[in-house]
């Protein structure tokens, strides 16, 4: 059975950093991807970053140069130079196939972890 749990969110000042973690168990695919998504108040859920089982990564434009996704047991998302606009609930998800940032590509979702960036 698939289990996903995001953690590491919290309150941080603008310009600060956070590292989010997605613990996982029971991935049912031999070719898979992990995605990080976020949903800010009053906005639609949007892709942040992804990493596939083949090592391919992708980032949303707002994340490029600031966020870094990698796998070290858990799937980690390092976020640096945080801005108030980064305030959102962040989710990890798993889907089959290659890396992508569309929500429709993902079949399993973990509980979100909230990130608040103050100015």
Number of C-alpha atoms within 10 A of each C-alpha: 6 12 16 20 18 24 19 15 18 15 13 18 14 17 13 14 16 18 16 23 25 26 16 19 11 9 17 12 12 9 13 18 25 31 30 28 23 22 18 17 9 6 9 9 17 17 23 26 26 29 25 22 17 12 12 13 19 19 22 14 11 11 17 12 11 14 20 19 22 19 15 7 10 16 20 23 23 14 18 17 14 23 17 15 13 20 20 21 19 26 27 32 25 26 23 18 17 18 23 23 20 14 16 8 17 19 10 14 21 19 16 22 20 19 22 20 19 16 11
